[in-house]
Amino acid sequence: MEKLDCVVVGAGWYGLAAAKQFHSTQPQSSLAILDSQSSLGGTWAESRLYPGLKSNNLLGTYEYPDFPMSSDDFDVKTGEHITGEAIHAYLKAYAANFGIYDSIRLESKVLAAEHIIEGGWILTIATPKQDEHKIYTRRLIIATGLTSEAFLPHFDGQESFGGKVFHGKDFRQNSDTVKTAKAVTVFGATKSAWDAVYEYAIAGVKVNWVIRSSGHGPCWMAPTHVTPLKKWIEKLANTRFLTWFSPCIWGDADGYRIRNFYHGTVIGRSMVNTFWKILGSDVLTLNNYDAHPKTAKLKPWTEAMFAGASFSILNYEQDILRLVQGDKIDVFVGEVDHLSPGMVHLADGTEFESDVFLANTGWKHVPTIRFLPEGIEKDLGIPHNPTEPSDDSAPPEDLANNHDLLKRADQEILGRFPRLKQQPVWNKDYVPLTQQKGIDSNDEVTPCKPLTPYMLYRFLVPPSTRFLRTRDVAFAGVITNLSTPMTAHVTGLWISAYFSGKLAVDPATAVDDEASLERIRYQTVLHNRWGKWRYPTDWGNKQPSFIFDAVPYFDLLQLDLGLSPYRKGGWFAEMLDPYGPEDYRNIDEEWTKKYGAITSVEASS
C-alpha cells in the first residue's frame, strides 16, 4: 500500500491552495492531490466551462495573494470580469509555479476514507484504468467543495419529453443546444440559471424561464458598482468600516468595540438598518425591475441584509434585463407539473414548446466520500441525521444535536444582536423541491433532506477529542463568500500550521483539559449556529456562507496564527481602504519567520 504524508481531495481553488500551503511549509513531506474530474479547477475545470462563464469578481479581486493574475498572462483586462478559460489557465499556472502540479492525480475518485484511531487514514480510490486500490495518508484534507455533486430530481413525464434534460453543471456537455434548440426551458433562478438564460437568448433561442412560486425566488443580482459611492461590491464587502454593519458573531476579532454600539443600542441598530436599506434599494433602483412586468418577476424575495454568497453580479456584455423585456425571454413564476413530448406543463395550465429542459436544482453539500467507521460523521462534524429537540441522547462529540448548547448559542446570538430576531419571511408558501407535485427523487442525499449543519472549529477542523488528538483531518472549502482565493490562501496556511502544532491559538491543546474543550465546543456551536439567524437562506442549516464577515474571519485566523490582522499601515486606511489579495501576500513569510521551518519530526507527529 502506498503511504503518503498528506492527501488533498479536490483540485479546485481550496484544494490547490491547501496543497500549496502544505507543500510550501512542509516541503519534505509527501503529497498527492486527488480529483475525480479529468482536469483541475473544480468549478473551473475544463468540463464545466459552459458558454459565457465568467467570474463575478473583476480583475484584481479574484486571485491568490501570492500569485497575482496579470493581464499579459491571462487574457483579461483591468475592469473586466474573468473568463472561465482564463481562470482555468490561471489555476494550472498556480499549480505549476508552486511545484504541486505533478502531485495532482486526475480521474481519481475517493470512495471511502477509514480513520485509524492512532492517527491517519486509509483511502479507497477508483480510477478508470485501475481496479479499486488503497492509499494510507497521515493527514487528509477534504476540499471537494459544495458544487461538486449536482442534484437533479426526476420530473414527471421526462422519459417522453424527447429533448435533453440536464443539470446546469452539464451545460458545457450540452452546449450544442445553444445552436440547435429552437426553444428551451430554464428552471431555477440562481446565478447559473441567469447565465443560461443569457446565453440562449443572445443566440436567438426562445427561453421559457420558470421560477418556482414555492421556492427561494430569484437571487440578488447587482451591478458591479453599487451604493451612492459607486464602489465595487467585492471591495465594499471587504472594507473594515462597512463590515461593522454586519451583526457578526466573530466580529470582535478585529478589536474594534464600535460593533457594540452598532448592534447593542437602538440608535446603532437604526444606522445598521439604514445601511442595508440603502444597499438593497440601490441595487433595486439601478436594475429598475419595475420598468417591465417581466423584469418585475426577477426581483429578489429576501432582504439584502440576509443574503449570503448567492448575492451575484451582472457580468454580461449585453443588458440581460433589457433582453428579458424583449420577445426572446418569457418569465413564469409557477410550478412545473409535468413534461410531455416537446412540451413543458405548469400547474396553472400554462404550457409551452421546448427542446431542452435545463434544471438548476442545487447541489449535494455533503461530501460524497463514505467515512468509516460507521457513525464517525458525528465526530467529524459533517452533516448527518438530526434528532428531535426533546432528544438529549446525543453523545458529547455530536455538537449539532446537542440541543442544550444550541439553545445557549441562540440566546447569546439574539442577546448580542437583537436585529436578528426580526427574521425575514422570504416565502410563507415555501415547499421543498422534492415535495413539490411532479418532482421526486430517490437520492439518499438531496438539498432538501433535513440534515445537521457542518460543525467545524473555525469552519475547518472537527472539535472532537478523537480528531484534535490526532490532528489528521481538515475540511477546506465548506465556506462560500465573495473572497474565495483569499479565504483559500489563509485557511490553507492555518490548516498546515494546525497539522504541525504551530498555531498560537491551538484547539488541540484542549484535549486533556475538559474546561478548555467545552469552550472550544461551545464556540464551534456558536459560530455555526449564528449562520441560521444571519444568513437563513444561504447558510441556514447547511454550511457557512457570508459576505461582509470575511475580513473579521481572516482576522480571527491570523490571530490563531500569531500574526497581526492589521495590514493597512494606519488607522484611517484600516477603516476605509478595502482589503484585497495584496494585503495577505506576505503572511506565509511572516508565519515562517515567527515559527521557523517545519521539521520532519513535527510534520509526522
LOLUM-110990 format. One line per 10 residues: number of its first residue (from 1); their letters; for each residue x negated, y negated, z negated of C-alpha. Coordinates in steps of 0.001 Angstrom, whole numbers, plus 500000, padded with zeros to 6 digits. Layout:
<nodes>
NUM) a) X/Y/Z | ...
</nodes>
This chain:
<nodes>
1) mekldcvvvg) 500000/500000/500000 | 498716/496551/500937 | 498054/494329/497919 | 498178/490530/498018 | 497820/487715/495529 | 500794/485781/496887 | 503609/486281/499380 | 505807/483436/500569 | 509107/484497/502123 | 510190/481881/504654
11) agwyglaaak) 508219/479678/507050 | 510296/476508/507113 | 509463/473160/505528 | 509418/474564/501990 | 507740/477867/502732 | 504907/476281/504697 | 504324/473610/502046 | 504348/476163/499207 | 501903/478366/501135 | 499655/475433/501993
21) qfhstqpqss) 499582/474180/498402 | 498824/477647/497078 | 496069/478159/499665 | 494567/474704/499097 | 494467/475007/495308 | 493631/478744/495199 | 491588/479339/498374 | 490052/482540/497023 | 493465/484211/496751 | 495002/486367/499490
31) laildsqssl) 498210/485097/501047 | 500903/486161/503509 | 503911/484229/504782 | 506775/486442/505925 | 509601/485224/508131 | 512356/487182/509846 | 512522/484843/512850 | 510336/485026/515951 | 508750/481625/515311 | 508004/479466/512309
41) ggtwaesrly) 510076/476442/511372 | 513134/477722/509523 | 515952/475435/510671 | 513491/474072/513228 | 512429/477449/514639 | 512499/477690/518443 | 515573/479920/518409 | 517538/477254/516541 | 516659/474163/518577 | 520090/473567/520044
51) pglksnnllg) 520665/470881/522708 | 520113/467344/521416 | 518924/468397/517943 | 517171/465540/516143 | 516269/464641/512588 | 518483/462334/510571 | 515318/460529/509498 | 513367/458045/511544 | 509665/458470/512286 | 507588/457878/509164
61) tyeypdfpms) 510009/459333/506621 | 510105/462953/507802 | 506560/464211/507376 | 504388/465893/504789 | 502490/463351/502659 | 499066/464716/503626 | 499795/465242/507338 | 501186/462096/508992 | 503225/462526/512163 | 501710/460303/514836
71) sddfdvktge) 503406/459063/517990 | 500412/460108/520070 | 500536/463736/518998 | 504246/464478/518695 | 506153/462608/521420 | 508103/460288/519174 | 508004/456529/518890 | 508429/454144/515972 | 512079/453579/515198 | 513167/456839/516809
81) hitgeaihay) 514734/459977/515417 | 512518/463021/515874 | 513495/465716/518352 | 513720/469339/517286 | 510915/470203/519691 | 508631/467578/518115 | 509366/468820/514601 | 508667/472413/515603 | 505349/471373/517161 | 504516/469352/514042
91) lkayaanfgi) 505125/472311/511711 | 502907/474546/513868 | 500165/471909/513776 | 500521/471588/509987 | 500090/475331/509511 | 497052/475392/511789 | 495465/472302/510221 | 495565/473720/506694 | 494457/477239/507590 | 497663/479140/506909
101) ydsirleskv) 498830/479797/510470 | 497056/483146/510678 | 498719/484200/507415 | 502194/483993/508994 | 503827/487315/509849 | 506863/486746/512045 | 509776/489118/512576 | 509114/490467/509092 | 512315/490720/507088 | 512079/491323/503347
111) laaehiiegg) 514845/493744/502468 | 514116/494243/498776 | 511884/492898/496023 | 511353/495058/492951 | 509867/493436/489889 | 507243/495214/487826 | 507659/494489/484138 | 503897/493971/483683 | 503915/491402/486480 | 504091/491498/490259
121) wiltiatpkq) 506487/492637/492945 | 506847/495498/495417 | 508419/494260/498626 | 510211/496411/501165 | 509746/494946/504641 | 511237/495759/508030 | 509676/494794/511366 | 510701/495597/514959 | 507528/497604/515661 | 507202/499455/512371
131) dehkiytrrl) 509338/501500/510027 | 510044/500008/506624 | 506880/499545/504633 | 505904/498166/501252 | 503590/495436/500017 | 502532/494655/496468 | 502157/490971/495605 | 501107/489437/492310 | 503091/486237/492997 | 506266/485770/495021
141) iiatgltsea) 507679/482519/496388 | 511180/482726/497846 | 511583/479986/500452 | 514345/481437/502607 | 516286/478193/502396 | 520002/477523/502268 | 520729/477665/506010 | 519164/480992/506932 | 522176/483278/506849 | 525165/481951/508788
151) flphfdgqes) 528693/482740/507643 | 531082/483488/510486 | 534530/484741/509449 | 536958/486646/511646 | 539694/484664/513396 | 542934/486412/514231 | 543049/487251/517926 | 539367/486593/518646 | 538974/490021/520297 | 541401/488985/523034
161) fggkvfhgkd) 540148/485406/523312 | 537879/486260/526239 | 535446/483401/525602 | 532439/483091/523362 | 532974/482830/519596 | 529805/481874/517730 | 528417/480032/514710 | 526645/476699/515062 | 523389/478441/514155 | 523573/480230/517516
171) frqnsdtvkt) 524232/477137/519643 | 520774/477493/521199 | 521517/481050/522370 | 524831/479854/523819 | 523635/476532/525212 | 524578/477648/528724 | 528170/476835/527759 | 527304/473137/527909 | 527049/473628/531685 | 529577/476401/532299
181) akavtvfgat) 532507/475655/529990 | 535466/473533/531049 | 536945/473193/527562 | 535591/474095/524126 | 536843/474127/520557 | 534539/472894/517815 | 535740/473962/514384 | 534468/472011/511365 | 533211/468504/510624 | 529685/468922/509288
191) ksawdavyey) 526761/467182/510996 | 526181/470253/513185 | 529784/470001/514369 | 529299/466325/515264 | 526158/467298/517208 | 528001/469983/519178 | 530920/467669/519976 | 528494/465045/521244 | 526506/467427/523462 | 529574/468918/525090
201) aiagvkvnwv) 531230/465524/525599 | 528257/463837/527286 | 528039/466877/529591 | 531607/466241/530674 | 533175/469197/528841 | 536599/468769/527272 | 536258/469056/523479 | 539036/470044/521086 | 537707/469156/517648 | 539542/470927/514835
211) irssghgpcw) 539094/469771/511234 | 540809/471813/508537 | 543544/469864/506759 | 542950/472105/503739 | 539162/471749/503826 | 536484/469283/502793 | 537111/466841/505616 | 534505/465059/507774 | 531064/464482/506330 | 529836/460934/505759
221) mapthvtplk) 528133/459617/508902 | 526206/456382/508533 | 524280/454145/510913 | 520517/454244/510381 | 520577/450822/508680 | 523189/450112/506006 | 524274/447617/503323 | 524110/443867/503923 | 520320/444240/503653 | 520331/446473/506800
231) kwieklantr) 517805/448924/505360 | 517027/452493/506460 | 519272/454697/504378 | 516465/457173/503581 | 514426/454249/502256 | 517320/452872/500240 | 517711/456255/498566 | 514043/456207/497540 | 513908/452640/496222 | 513484/452865/492469
241) fltwfspciw) 515674/449859/491683 | 518564/451433/493589 | 518081/454873/492027 | 519126/453278/488741 | 522684/453019/490078 | 522946/456800/490192 | 524018/458425/486907 | 521064/460819/486898 | 520575/463286/484053 | 516770/463367/484501
251) gdadgyrirn) 516558/459644/485306 | 514786/458893/482023 | 511659/460458/483535 | 510917/457130/485241 | 510539/455431/481863 | 512910/452537/482566 | 515536/452043/479861 | 517723/449876/482070 | 519622/453033/483056 | 521187/452944/479588
261) fyhgtvigrs) 522666/449554/480398 | 523980/450531/483822 | 525686/453709/482653 | 526251/453153/478957 | 528053/449801/478998 | 531281/448558/480546 | 529500/445745/482379 | 526816/448109/483662 | 529326/450634/484940 | 531183/447849/486709
271) mvntfwkilg) 527951/446955/488520 | 527423/450611/489408 | 530919/450865/490843 | 530333/447699/492867 | 527106/449081/494335 | 528730/452306/495519 | 531769/450441/496811 | 529521/448164/498892 | 527555/451123/500273 | 530669/453086/501208
281) sdvltlnnyd) 532597/450104/502536 | 529649/449010/504666 | 529466/452418/506355 | 533226/452476/506970 | 533169/448923/508318 | 530189/449465/510610 | 531745/452628/512037 | 535110/450863/512475 | 537013/454135/512172 | 540406/452408/512171
291) ahpktaklkp) 539820/450916/515604 | 541403/454001/517181 | 543785/456739/515965 | 541302/459493/516844 | 538309/457973/515072 | 540518/457291/512041 | 540701/461064/511613 | 536916/461153/511134 | 536812/459004/508019 | 535310/460937/505096
301) wteamfagas) 537707/462126/502428 | 535469/461650/499405 | 533798/458614/497832 | 530265/457760/498943 | 529053/457950/495344 | 529932/461634/495105 | 528486/462697/498479 | 525280/464697/498328 | 522920/465742/501087 | 525779/466251/503563
311) fsilnyeqdi) 525570/462452/503943 | 524252/462221/507507 | 523119/459751/510129 | 524442/458718/513544 | 521326/459634/515519 | 522836/459740/519010 | 521716/457833/522100 | 525316/457034/523007 | 528026/455802/520638 | 529796/459019/519635
321) lrlvqgdkid) 532708/457132/518104 | 533289/455395/521445 | 533178/458821/523112 | 535844/460053/520687 | 538090/457204/521812 | 537833/458440/525408 | 539643/461306/527091 | 536943/463965/526700 | 537467/464494/522955 | 540677/465239/521085
331) vfvgevdhls) 540651/465441/517285 | 543073/467685/515407 | 543424/467774/511627 | 545138/471095/511034 | 544660/474830/510673 | 543624/477441/513220 | 546396/480042/513214 | 545042/482421/515841 | 543288/482805/519168 | 544737/484353/522320
341) pgmvhladgt) 543352/484826/525860 | 541770/481489/526703 | 543822/479651/524079 | 543500/478291/520528 | 546687/478013/518474 | 547082/475745/515448 | 549516/476350/512600 | 551694/473365/513579 | 552370/474840/517011 | 549727/472858/518892
351) efesdvflan) 547841/474948/521449 | 545156/474205/523999 | 542931/475964/526512 | 539388/476797/525506 | 536493/478780/526960 | 534400/478582/523785 | 535078/478610/520051 | 532115/477159/518129 | 532558/477590/514373 | 530682/475512/511815
361) tgwkhvptir) 531842/477606/508880 | 528988/477312/506437 | 526159/479408/505081 | 525483/482163/502605 | 523497/480249/499998 | 522365/483378/498131 | 519024/484977/499119 | 519610/487978/501371 | 516876/489924/499584 | 518006/492695/497251
371) flpegiekdl) 516325/492086/493913 | 515536/495074/491711 | 516004/496478/489162 | 519772/496078/489334 | 521120/493177/487295 | 517867/491197/487434 | 519635/488277/489108 | 520693/487110/485641 | 517045/486805/484561 | 516132/485230/487889
381) giphnpteps) 518766/482514/487587 | 520199/483074/491064 | 523925/483235/491896 | 525859/486229/490589 | 529343/487062/489347 | 530764/484605/486808 | 532541/485577/483607 | 535658/484075/482093 | 535155/481142/479694 | 536536/483309/476892
391) ddsappedla) 533903/485970/477537 | 530936/485485/475199 | 529215/488778/476003 | 526625/487374/478439 | 523008/488125/477433 | 520801/485143/476458 | 518990/485112/479800 | 522291/484713/481708 | 522434/480951/481312 | 525072/480457/483994
401) nnhdllkrad) 527545/482494/481912 | 526564/481036/478548 | 529779/479102/478014 | 528657/477524/474747 | 525655/475952/476479 | 527809/474900/479422 | 530293/473206/477098 | 527475/471477/475215 | 525970/470272/478509 | 529346/468942/479701
411) qeilgrfprl) 529720/466953/476504 | 526278/465383/476889 | 526729/464624/480596 | 530094/462935/480166 | 528957/461211/476994 | 525956/459651/478713 | 527760/458978/481984 | 531453/458201/481340 | 531872/457255/485001 | 531633/460941/485912
421) kqqpvwnkdy) 534864/461628/484036 | 536624/459932/486954 | 536211/462795/489394 | 537355/462261/492985 | 540328/464210/494259 | 538990/464727/497754 | 541741/467150/498818 | 544557/468099/496481 | 545653/470735/499021 | 542249/472407/499337
431) vpltqqkgid) 542276/476106/500234 | 539072/478164/500510 | 538374/479021/504135 | 538724/482785/503706 | 542118/482370/502010 | 543499/480465/504976 | 546093/482296/507098 | 544496/483640/510263 | 540957/483723/508841 | 539342/486531/506869
441) sndevtpckp) 536004/488142/506094 | 534717/491452/504795 | 531298/489984/503953 | 530121/490631/500417 | 528908/487047/500063 | 530703/484056/501570 | 530550/480305/500861 | 533981/480716/499268 | 533227/483578/496903 | 533117/482439/493270
451) ltpymlyrfl) 529539/482833/492056 | 527471/481210/489356 | 525235/478336/490459 | 521446/478558/490543 | 519972/478192/487056 | 516290/477443/487615 | 513989/475331/485463 | 513161/472201/487489 | 515158/473969/490236 | 512033/476074/490795
461) vppstrflrt) 511453/478931/488335 | 513527/481243/486134 | 513560/480153/482472 | 513911/483723/481174 | 511267/485277/478946 | 510649/488070/481430 | 509502/485721/484183 | 507932/482976/482088 | 505648/485617/480623 | 504511/486980/483988
471) rdvafagvit) 504544/483692/485971 | 505099/485661/489146 | 508105/484168/490945 | 509309/480777/492151 | 512065/479526/494424 | 511130/476766/496863 | 513846/475020/498803 | 517078/475627/496937 | 517203/471807/496836 | 518685/469622/499566
481) nlstpmtahv) 518127/465868/499830 | 517017/463246/502346 | 513333/463743/501479 | 512666/467367/502417 | 508940/467121/503320 | 508078/465098/500200 | 510069/467445/497994 | 508404/470474/499596 | 504943/468971/499054 | 505405/468025/495390
491) tglwisayfs) 507255/471218/494424 | 504640/473299/496246 | 501880/471823/494080 | 503987/472301/490943 | 504523/475988/491765 | 500817/476664/492310 | 499956/474860/489069 | 502606/476881/487233 | 501261/480155/488599 | 497767/479287/487366
501) gklavdpata) 498856/477928/483957 | 497726/474387/484745 | 500774/472283/484042 | 500603/469578/481393 | 504209/470393/480526 | 504306/474162/480954 | 507567/476059/480353 | 505683/479348/479973 | 504116/478194/476697 | 507551/478520/475113
511) vddeasleri) 507649/482301/475474 | 506727/483079/471880 | 508426/480030/470379 | 512171/480558/470113 | 512934/476881/469396 | 510950/475747/472452 | 512554/478436/474564 | 516004/477239/473534 | 515097/473669/474529 | 513944/474827/477957
521) ryqtvlhnrw) 517055/476901/478482 | 519347/474065/477462 | 517528/471587/479693 | 517888/474022/482584 | 521615/474312/481979 | 521943/470533/481530 | 520207/469675/484807 | 522046/472291/486838 | 525441/471684/485255 | 525116/467962/485947
531) gkwryptdwg) 525489/468653/489651 | 529029/469914/489127 | 530017/466439/487955 | 527690/464260/490009 | 527997/465930/493421 | 531166/468054/493230 | 531473/468700/496969 | 527832/469309/497944 | 526373/470750/494726 | 529395/471830/492712
541) nkqpsfifda) 528842/475391/491556 | 526244/476276/494176 | 522800/474693/494466 | 521070/471333/493852 | 521974/468641/496360 | 521220/464990/495642 | 520259/461748/497369 | 519495/458789/495092 | 517893/461054/492467 | 514829/462267/494391
551) vpyfdllqld) 512332/459665/493113 | 513042/460362/489413 | 512847/464084/490259 | 509364/463508/491685 | 508568/461509/488529 | 509588/464487/486410 | 507397/466913/488348 | 504407/464562/488308 | 504659/464208/484536 | 504679/468008/484333
561) lglspyrkgg) 501521/467992/486459 | 499881/465490/484123 | 499970/462724/486744 | 501287/459185/486647 | 504531/458764/488597 | 503867/455073/489222 | 502217/454725/492630 | 503002/451208/493799 | 500335/449185/492019 | 502642/446701/490335
571) wfaemldpyg) 505955/446300/488550 | 507656/444346/491335 | 506575/446746/494072 | 507508/449678/491853 | 511073/448412/491743 | 511643/447227/495312 | 509145/448972/497611 | 510680/452249/498873 | 508811/455436/498098 | 507671/457370/501154
581) pedyrnidee) 505338/460230/502079 | 502311/457949/501947 | 502814/457404/498211 | 502261/461099/497427 | 499337/461599/499802 | 496697/461967/497090 | 498462/463924/494359 | 496560/467123/495178 | 493230/465372/494714 | 494425/463695/491516
591) wtkkygaits) 495575/467002/490073 | 492369/468822/491091 | 490257/466044/489560 | 492186/466403/486321 | 492123/470199/486052 | 489313/471336/488321 | 489495/474119/490884 | 491449/477248/490016 | 489120/480161/489352 | 489761/483714/490487
601) veass) 490379/484725/486871 | 493054/482044/486432 | 494638/482925/489762 | 495003/486593/488859 | 496109/486160/485250
</nodes>
